[in-house]
Amino acid sequence: MKAQIAEIRAAGRARGAEIDFTMVYLDTTIRDPRREADRHREAFAKLEAQGFTWLVINPPTADRARMLDFLAGFGETYIGR
């Protein structure tokens, strides 16, 4: 997959366009971003190495409090490092 993504991105750049690749990360354990953080970081790094430029995570949306807790935990665990 890495070669195919690189080929498509190169073809886009040759035409003056930057092409992003998005992966939807479906591992449900990420719903608690503090759980298994090292495993998720490894998965994110592998996806990045393949050429993915964006990652979509499906957070819990049952209520506002859970969503805010998820955002805080995700930020502390993965972004604020």
N, CA, C and O atoms as a GROMACS GRO file, in nm:
protein
  324
    1MET      N    1   0.082  -0.119   0.000
    1MET     CA    2   0.000   0.000   0.000
    1MET      C    3   0.087   0.126   0.000
    1MET      O    4   0.052   0.226  -0.061
    2LYS      N    5   0.199   0.119   0.068
    2LYS     CA    6   0.287   0.236   0.077
    2LYS      C    7   0.328   0.284  -0.063
    2LYS      O    8   0.327   0.404  -0.091
    3ALA      N    9   0.365   0.190  -0.149
    3ALA     CA   10   0.409   0.226  -0.283
    3ALA      C   11   0.296   0.289  -0.364
    3ALA      O   12   0.319   0.385  -0.438
    4GLN      N   13   0.176   0.237  -0.350
    4GLN     CA   14   0.063   0.290  -0.424
    4GLN      C   15   0.030   0.433  -0.378
    4GLN      O   16   0.002   0.521  -0.460
    5ILE      N   17   0.032   0.455  -0.247
    5ILE     CA   18   0.005   0.588  -0.194
    5ILE      C   19   0.111   0.686  -0.242
    5ILE      O   20   0.079   0.797  -0.285
    6ALA      N   21   0.237   0.646  -0.237
    6ALA     CA   22   0.346   0.733  -0.282
    6ALA      C   23   0.331   0.766  -0.430
    6ALA      O   24   0.355   0.879  -0.472
    7GLU      N   25   0.292   0.667  -0.510
    7GLU     CA   26   0.274   0.688  -0.654
    7GLU      C   27   0.161   0.789  -0.681
    7GLU      O   28   0.176   0.878  -0.765
    8ILE      N   29   0.051   0.774  -0.612
    8ILE     CA   30  -0.062   0.865  -0.631
    8ILE      C   31  -0.027   1.006  -0.585
    8ILE      O   32  -0.061   1.104  -0.651
    9ARG      N   33   0.041   1.015  -0.472
    9ARG     CA   34   0.080   1.148  -0.423
    9ARG      C   35   0.178   1.216  -0.519
    9ARG      O   36   0.168   1.336  -0.543
   10ALA      N   37   0.272   1.138  -0.574
   10ALA     CA   38   0.369   1.193  -0.669
   10ALA      C   39   0.297   1.240  -0.796
   10ALA      O   40   0.329   1.347  -0.849
   11ALA      N   41   0.201   1.163  -0.844
   11ALA     CA   42   0.125   1.202  -0.963
   11ALA      C   43   0.047   1.331  -0.936
   11ALA      O   44   0.037   1.417  -1.022
   12GLY      N   45  -0.007   1.343  -0.815
   12GLY     CA   46  -0.079   1.465  -0.779
   12GLY      C   47   0.014   1.585  -0.776
   12GLY      O   48  -0.019   1.691  -0.829
   13ARG      N   49   0.130   1.569  -0.712
   13ARG     CA   50   0.226   1.679  -0.704
   13ARG      C   51   0.271   1.722  -0.844
   13ARG      O   52   0.291   1.841  -0.869
   14ALA      N   53   0.287   1.625  -0.934
   14ALA     CA   54   0.329   1.657  -1.071
   14ALA      C   55   0.225   1.743  -1.141
   14ALA      O   56   0.256   1.815  -1.236
   15ARG      N   57   0.103   1.736  -1.093
   15ARG     CA   58  -0.006   1.817  -1.151
   15ARG      C   59  -0.040   1.938  -1.064
   15ARG      O   60  -0.140   2.006  -1.086
   16GLY      N   61   0.044   1.962  -0.964
   16GLY     CA   62   0.025   2.078  -0.879
   16GLY      C   63  -0.076   2.059  -0.768
   16GLY      O   64  -0.127   2.157  -0.712
   17ALA      N   65  -0.107   1.934  -0.734
   17ALA     CA   66  -0.206   1.907  -0.629
   17ALA      C   67  -0.143   1.823  -0.518
   17ALA      O   68  -0.066   1.731  -0.543
   18GLU      N   69  -0.177   1.857  -0.396
   18GLU     CA   70  -0.134   1.776  -0.282
   18GLU      C   71  -0.250   1.684  -0.246
   18GLU      O   72  -0.361   1.730  -0.222
   19ILE      N   73  -0.224   1.555  -0.243
   19ILE     CA   74  -0.328   1.457  -0.215
   19ILE      C   75  -0.306   1.402  -0.075
   19ILE      O   76  -0.198   1.355  -0.042
   20ASP      N   77  -0.410   1.407   0.005
   20ASP     CA   78  -0.407   1.350   0.139
   20ASP      C   79  -0.477   1.215   0.138
   20ASP      O   80  -0.569   1.191   0.061
   21PHE      N   81  -0.430   1.127   0.226
   21PHE     CA   82  -0.493   0.996   0.244
   21PHE      C   83  -0.541   0.985   0.387
   21PHE      O   84  -0.466   1.009   0.482
   22THR      N   85  -0.666   0.948   0.402
   22THR     CA   86  -0.730   0.939   0.533
   22THR      C   87  -0.762   0.794   0.565
   22THR      O   88  -0.809   0.719   0.480
   23MET      N   89  -0.736   0.756   0.689
   23MET     CA   90  -0.771   0.621   0.737
   23MET      C   91  -0.867   0.639   0.854
   23MET      O   92  -0.844   0.723   0.942
   24VAL      N   93  -0.972   0.562   0.855
   24VAL     CA   94  -1.062   0.559   0.970
   24VAL      C   95  -1.010   0.453   1.064
   24VAL      O   96  -1.002   0.335   1.029
   25TYR      N   97  -0.974   0.495   1.184
   25TYR     CA   98  -0.917   0.405   1.286
   25TYR      C   99  -1.032   0.346   1.366
   25TYR      O  100  -1.096   0.415   1.445
   26LEU      N  101  -1.057   0.217   1.345
   26LEU     CA  102  -1.177   0.154   1.401
   26LEU      C  103  -1.153   0.073   1.528
   26LEU      O  104  -1.243   0.002   1.573
   27ASP      N  105  -1.036   0.082   1.586
   27ASP     CA  106  -1.010   0.007   1.710
   27ASP      C  107  -1.093   0.067   1.823
   27ASP      O  108  -1.070   0.182   1.861
   28THR      N  109  -1.188  -0.009   1.875
   28THR     CA  110  -1.281   0.046   1.974
   28THR      C  111  -1.216   0.075   2.109
   28THR      O  112  -1.273   0.148   2.189
   29THR      N  113  -1.099   0.020   2.136
   29THR     CA  114  -1.035   0.051   2.264
   29THR      C  115  -0.989   0.195   2.272
   29THR      O  116  -0.958   0.245   2.380
   30ILE      N  117  -0.983   0.264   2.158
   30ILE     CA  118  -0.943   0.405   2.160
   30ILE      C  119  -1.052   0.492   2.223
   30ILE      O  120  -1.028   0.609   2.252
   31ARG      N  121  -1.170   0.437   2.243
   31ARG     CA  122  -1.278   0.514   2.308
   31ARG      C  123  -1.234   0.562   2.447
   31ARG      O  124  -1.287   0.660   2.499
   32ASP      N  125  -1.139   0.491   2.507
   32ASP     CA  126  -1.072   0.538   2.628
   32ASP      C  127  -0.929   0.567   2.585
   32ASP      O  128  -0.846   0.476   2.586
   33PRO      N  129  -0.897   0.691   2.549
   33PRO     CA  130  -0.768   0.719   2.488
   33PRO      C  131  -0.647   0.691   2.577
   33PRO      O  132  -0.534   0.682   2.528
   34ARG      N  133  -0.669   0.677   2.705
   34ARG     CA  134  -0.557   0.650   2.795
   34ARG      C  135  -0.524   0.500   2.800
   34ARG      O  136  -0.418   0.461   2.849
   35ARG      N  137  -0.614   0.418   2.748
   35ARG     CA  138  -0.597   0.272   2.752
   35ARG      C  139  -0.514   0.226   2.632
   35ARG      O  140  -0.543   0.263   2.518
   36GLU      N  141  -0.414   0.147   2.657
   36GLU     CA  142  -0.328   0.089   2.553
   36GLU      C  143  -0.268   0.196   2.461
   36GLU      O  144  -0.259   0.177   2.340
   37ALA      N  145  -0.228   0.306   2.519
   37ALA     CA  146  -0.178   0.419   2.440
   37ALA      C  147  -0.056   0.382   2.356
   37ALA      O  148  -0.046   0.425   2.241
   38ASP      N  149   0.035   0.305   2.410
   38ASP     CA  150   0.154   0.269   2.332
   38ASP      C  151   0.117   0.187   2.209
   38ASP      O  152   0.176   0.204   2.103
   39ARG      N  153   0.021   0.098   2.224
   39ARG     CA  154  -0.023   0.016   2.111
   39ARG      C  155  -0.086   0.105   2.003
   39ARG      O  156  -0.062   0.085   1.884
   40HIS      N  157  -0.164   0.202   2.046
   40HIS     CA  158  -0.226   0.292   1.949
   40HIS      C  159  -0.121   0.380   1.882
   40HIS      O  160  -0.128   0.404   1.762
   41ARG      N  161  -0.024   0.428   1.958
   41ARG     CA  162   0.083   0.509   1.899
   41ARG      C  163   0.157   0.430   1.791
   41ARG      O  164   0.190   0.484   1.686
   42GLU      N  165   0.182   0.301   1.819
   42GLU     CA  166   0.249   0.216   1.720
   42GLU      C  167   0.163   0.202   1.595
   42GLU      O  168   0.214   0.209   1.483
   43ALA      N  169   0.033   0.184   1.613
   43ALA     CA  170  -0.058   0.173   1.498
   43ALA      C  171  -0.059   0.303   1.418
   43ALA      O  172  -0.056   0.300   1.295
   44PHE      N  173  -0.064   0.418   1.487
   44PHE     CA  174  -0.062   0.547   1.419
   44PHE      C  175   0.067   0.563   1.338
   44PHE      O  176   0.065   0.609   1.224
   45ALA      N  177   0.180   0.524   1.398
   45ALA     CA  178   0.309   0.536   1.331
   45ALA      C  179   0.315   0.448   1.206
   45ALA      O  180   0.369   0.489   1.104
   46LYS      N  181   0.260   0.328   1.214
   46LYS     CA  182   0.258   0.239   1.098
   46LYS      C  183   0.173   0.297   0.986
   46LYS      O  184   0.211   0.291   0.869
   47LEU      N  185   0.059   0.355   1.022
   47LEU     CA  186  -0.026   0.417   0.920
   47LEU      C  187   0.044   0.536   0.855
   47LEU      O  188   0.037   0.556   0.734
   48GLU      N  189   0.112   0.616   0.937
   48GLU     CA  190   0.187   0.729   0.884
   48GLU      C  191   0.298   0.682   0.790
   48GLU      O  192   0.321   0.740   0.684
   49ALA      N  193   0.368   0.575   0.830
   49ALA     CA  194   0.476   0.521   0.747
   49ALA      C  195   0.425   0.470   0.613
   49ALA      O  196   0.498   0.470   0.514
   50GLN      N  197   0.300   0.426   0.609
   50GLN     CA  198   0.240   0.380   0.484
   50GLN      C  199   0.201   0.497   0.394
   50GLN      O  200   0.179   0.478   0.274
   51GLY      N  201   0.192   0.617   0.450
   51GLY     CA  202   0.161   0.734   0.370
   51GLY      C  203   0.031   0.802   0.404
   51GLY      O  204  -0.007   0.900   0.339
   52PHE      N  205  -0.039   0.754   0.506
   52PHE     CA  206  -0.163   0.820   0.546
   52PHE      C  207  -0.130   0.952   0.612
   52PHE      O  208  -0.039   0.961   0.694
   53THR      N  209  -0.205   1.055   0.575
   53THR     CA  210  -0.178   1.189   0.626
   53THR      C  211  -0.283   1.236   0.726
   53THR      O  212  -0.260   1.334   0.798
   54TRP      N  213  -0.396   1.169   0.732
   54TRP     CA  214  -0.503   1.203   0.826
   54TRP      C  215  -0.554   1.075   0.889
   54TRP      O  216  -0.552   0.968   0.828
   55LEU      N  217  -0.601   1.088   1.012
   55LEU     CA  218  -0.658   0.975   1.085
   55LEU      C  219  -0.790   1.020   1.146
   55LEU      O  220  -0.796   1.122   1.214
   56VAL      N  221  -0.894   0.943   1.122
   56VAL     CA  222  -1.025   0.973   1.180
   56VAL      C  223  -1.050   0.876   1.293
   56VAL      O  224  -1.035   0.754   1.277
   57ILE      N  225  -1.087   0.929   1.408
   57ILE     CA  226  -1.115   0.848   1.526
   57ILE      C  227  -1.260   0.870   1.564
   57ILE      O  228  -1.306   0.985   1.569
   58ASN      N  229  -1.331   0.764   1.590
   58ASN     CA  230  -1.472   0.774   1.626
   58ASN      C  231  -1.485   0.778   1.778
   58ASN      O  232  -1.485   0.673   1.842
   59PRO      N  233  -1.495   0.896   1.836
   59PRO     CA  234  -1.504   0.906   1.982
   59PRO      C  235  -1.646   0.874   2.031
   59PRO      O  236  -1.741   0.874   1.952
   60PRO      N  237  -1.659   0.848   2.159
   60PRO     CA  238  -1.793   0.827   2.214
   60PRO      C  239  -1.873   0.958   2.209
   60PRO      O  240  -1.820   1.064   2.242
   61THR      N  241  -1.995   0.949   2.169
   61THR     CA  242  -2.075   1.071   2.158
   61THR      C  243  -2.206   1.060   2.236
   61THR      O  244  -2.301   1.132   2.208
   62ALA      N  245  -2.210   0.972   2.334
   62ALA     CA  246  -2.333   0.950   2.410
   62ALA      C  247  -2.379   1.077   2.481
   62ALA      O  248  -2.498   1.106   2.487
   63ASP      N  249  -2.285   1.151   2.534
   63ASP     CA  250  -2.321   1.275   2.601
   63ASP      C  251  -2.202   1.370   2.601
   63ASP      O  252  -2.089   1.330   2.573
   64ARG      N  253  -2.229   1.493   2.632
   64ARG     CA  254  -2.128   1.598   2.627
   64ARG      C  255  -2.011   1.569   2.721
   64ARG      O  256  -1.896   1.590   2.684
   65ALA      N  257  -2.040   1.523   2.841
   65ALA     CA  258  -1.934   1.497   2.939
   65ALA      C  259  -1.836   1.391   2.888
   65ALA      O  260  -1.715   1.407   2.902
   66ARG      N  261  -1.888   1.283   2.831
   66ARG     CA  262  -1.800   1.177   2.778
   66ARG      C  263  -1.717   1.229   2.661
   66ARG      O  264  -1.599   1.197   2.649
   67MET      N  265  -1.779   1.309   2.577
   67MET     CA  266  -1.706   1.364   2.463
   67MET      C  267  -1.593   1.455   2.510
   67MET      O  268  -1.481   1.446   2.459
   68LEU      N  269  -1.621   1.542   2.605
   68LEU     CA  270  -1.517   1.632   2.656
   68LEU      C  271  -1.406   1.555   2.726
   68LEU      O  272  -1.289   1.590   2.714
   69ASP      N  273  -1.442   1.450   2.799
   69ASP     CA  274  -1.342   1.366   2.864
   69ASP      C  275  -1.254   1.298   2.760
   69ASP      O  276  -1.132   1.291   2.775
   70PHE      N  277  -1.317   1.248   2.654
   70PHE     CA  278  -1.241   1.184   2.546
   70PHE      C  279  -1.144   1.285   2.484
   70PHE      O  280  -1.026   1.254   2.467
   71LEU      N  281  -1.192   1.403   2.452
   71LEU     CA  282  -1.105   1.503   2.389
   71LEU      C  283  -0.989   1.541   2.479
   71LEU      O  284  -0.876   1.555   2.432
   72ALA      N  285  -1.016   1.558   2.607
   72ALA     CA  286  -0.909   1.592   2.702
   72ALA      C  287  -0.808   1.478   2.711
   72ALA      O  288  -0.687   1.500   2.706
   73GLY      N  289  -0.858   1.356   2.723
   73GLY     CA  290  -0.769   1.240   2.733
   73GLY      C  291  -0.689   1.218   2.607
   73GLY      O  292  -0.570   1.187   2.613
   74PHE      N  293  -0.752   1.235   2.492
   74PHE     CA  294  -0.681   1.218   2.366
   74PHE      C  295  -0.572   1.323   2.352
   74PHE      O  296  -0.459   1.293   2.313
   75GLY      N  297  -0.607   1.447   2.383
   75GLY     CA  298  -0.509   1.554   2.375
   75GLY      C  299  -0.390   1.532   2.467
   75GLY      O  300  -0.276   1.551   2.426
   76GLU      N  301  -0.418   1.493   2.590
   76GLU     CA  302  -0.310   1.468   2.686
   76GLU      C  303  -0.224   1.351   2.645
   76GLU      O  304  -0.102   1.354   2.661
   77THR      N  305  -0.286   1.247   2.593
   77THR     CA  306  -0.216   1.122   2.564
   77THR      C  307  -0.140   1.125   2.433
   77THR      O  308  -0.029   1.072   2.426
   78TYR      N  309  -0.196   1.185   2.329
   78TYR     CA  310  -0.137   1.175   2.197
   78TYR      C  311  -0.085   1.307   2.140
   78TYR      O  312   0.009   1.307   2.060
   79ILE      N  313  -0.145   1.418   2.177
   79ILE     CA  314  -0.106   1.544   2.116
   79ILE      C  315  -0.012   1.623   2.206
   79ILE      O  316   0.083   1.685   2.157
   80GLY      N  317  -0.036   1.622   2.334
   80GLY     CA  318   0.041   1.703   2.426
   80GLY      C  319   0.175   1.648   2.466
   80GLY      O  320   0.237   1.697   2.561
   81ARG      N  321   0.222   1.548   2.397
   81ARG     CA  322   0.351   1.486   2.432
   81ARG      C  323   0.465   1.556   2.368
   81ARG      O  324   0.580   1.518   2.387
   0.00000   0.00000   0.00000
